[in-house]
């Protein structure tokens, strides 16, 4: 068994700096120091990883209400990782820069332009989802975000476009050709089902703004 003096000597010489004959400075560490430094290095790498994975600490959790998005009943719980955040960010940017995730003002906005924006968004999100590597779909929460996005398109957005878009565009084109003096806003208000169309559009708009907020929560 090592004596107290020997243990103290080993502890005192964990790390030392030695000046050589040519005045060069050398760093020396004994086996005790190497072991301590090795443990610290592993801890620095491992501890953040454990927190990100939720092994230590609580992993970020996000609950999405399907009713709020107009895509059904029930709730979806997400634990987003970096891939999920990248997907959510791309969708959030589109929702935040187009007249789809922003409030619609019927008195000022032109319905045809709103439909153009909705149509473009539909194609962009569809292409975004198609470009996600298949390997990323092995993770359950990534699949949930993709399925959520598809549901917003097919259940939340498509029914309105199917019911109203072609009908309105055909009528609006004829009216604009016959009336070159009125503003687009004045012309669109003469559509015989204007109130019903706008009411449904505002409902969809509200759901899409909720979707934008959820995507923002994923990336925050």
N, C-alpha and C positions, 0 to 999 in steps of 0.2 A: 504493500500500500504506500502511495506517495506521501511524503511528509508534508506538513503544512507549508514549510518554506518552499518546497519544490512546486506545490500547487500555486503558491503566490508568485513564484518566479515565472511559471508558465503563463499565468494570467497577465503579468506585467509585460511579457514579450509577445503578446498576440500580434501586434503590429509594430514595426520599428522602421526607422529611416537611418540608413548608414551612409556616411560620407567617405568616398573612396580616396585613395592617394592623389588622384588627379582632380579632386574636389567634385566628382560626380556624385549625384544623390541617388541612392538605390532604395527601393521599397521592399521590405521583407515581411512576410506573414507566416505564422506557423500553422499547423493543422487545425488548431482551435479556431483561429481567425478565418481560415478558408471555409470551415464548416458553418460558422455564423453568417459569413457573407453569402454563402450558397443558400442558406435558409431564407435570408432576407430577400434575395433575388427571386426565389420561387414564390414567396409571399406577395411581392410586388406584382408579379405576373398573374398569379392565381386568384387573389382576392377580388379584383375588379371583374374577372370572369365569373366568379361565383355569384357576385351581386347581379350581373347582367342576366344570368340564367335563373335567378330567383332561388338559388340554393341557400344563400344568406340574404336576408332582407326580403322585402316583398316585391315581386315582379310587377311591372306596370300592367294594370288591367283596365280595359275599356268596354263598357256595355253599350250596345246599340239596340234601340227599340225599333222593331220593324214597322210598327204602326206609325211612328213619327215620319218614316221615310215613305209611307204609302205602299209598302211591298208585302204586307201581310201582318200576322200577329206573332207575338213572342219576342224574345230578346236573343242577341248574339253577344257572347263575351270574347273579346280579343286580347291577346298578349303579343303585341306587335314587336317584331325584330327589325333589323336594318332594312331587309328586303321589303317588308311590309310598309315601312316608312317611305321608301323610295316610290313604291306604287302609289301610296296615299298622297305623296307630295305632287306627283305628276297629275293626278286627278284634281287635287286641290287647286293647282295653278290654273287648269282649264276652267274649273268652276268659278274661280275668282276673277278671271279676266274676260269672261264671256257673259252674255245676258242669259244666264241659265242658273247660276248660283247666286246671282245678285237680284235685289228686289225689282219686280216689274211694275212700271207705272203706266197703266192703260191710257191715261190722258196724254202721255208724252211719247211712249214707245210705239214703234211700228211693228205690228204683229208679224208681218212678212220677215222682217229682220230678226225677230225673236226665233221664228221657225228656222231661219238659216243658221242661227247660232246653235240651236238644239240639234239640228241635223249634223252639223260639224262636230259637235261634242260626242254624239253617238258614234260617229266613225272613228274619232281619235281614241276614245276609251276602248272601243272594240279592238283597234290595232295595238294599243298598249297591252291589253290582256293577251293578245296573240303572241306578242314578242317576249313574254315572260318565259324563261327557260323551263322546260319540263321538270328539271331537277329541283327547282324551287317549289314546285307544287306538292312535294312530298311532305311539306310542313303543313299541319292542319290549319293553323291560323292564317297562313298565306292563302290557302284555298278559301277560307271564309271571306277574306277581303275581296277576292276575285268574284266569288259567288254573290257577295253583297253588291258589287258594282254591276254585275250582269243583271241582277234582279232590279236594280234601280233603272237600268235601261229598258228591260223587257216588260217589267210590271209597272214601274213608275212613270216611264216616259212614252213608251211605244203606243199604249192604248189611246192616249190623247192625240198623238200624231196620226194614228190610223183613222180616228174618228173625224178629226177636224182639218188637218193640214191640206189635203188635196181639195176638199170642198171649198175651203176659204181661198186658197190660192187661185183656183179657177175663177171664182166670183170676183176676187180682188183685181185680177188681171183685166177682166172685161170692164170693171168700173173705172179703173185708171185710164183705160183707153178712151172711155166716153167722157171723162171728166178731167180736164187738164188744169183746172183752176183751183180745185179744193186740195187741201193738204192730205197726205196719207192718213193722218189721224182722223180727219173728218170723213174721209171715204170709208175707212174700216168700220166706223161706228154705224154705218148704214147697213151693214151685214145683218140679215134678218134674225140670225141666232147669235148676235154679238154678245149679249149678256151671258148666255150659257157658255159660249166659248171662253170668254174672259174669266168667268167664275172657275171653270175647270183649269184654265191656264194658271191662275193664281194659286190654286190648290197644289198643282204640280210644282210650281215655283217654290212654294213654302217647303215642300218635301225635299226639293233639290238643295235648298239653302241649309236644311237640317243635315243633309248628306255632306255638304261642304264643311259644316262645323265639325262633323264626326271625323272627316279626313284631316282637319286641322288638329284635332285632339290626338290623332294617331302620330302625327309628326312632331308634336310639341313635347 
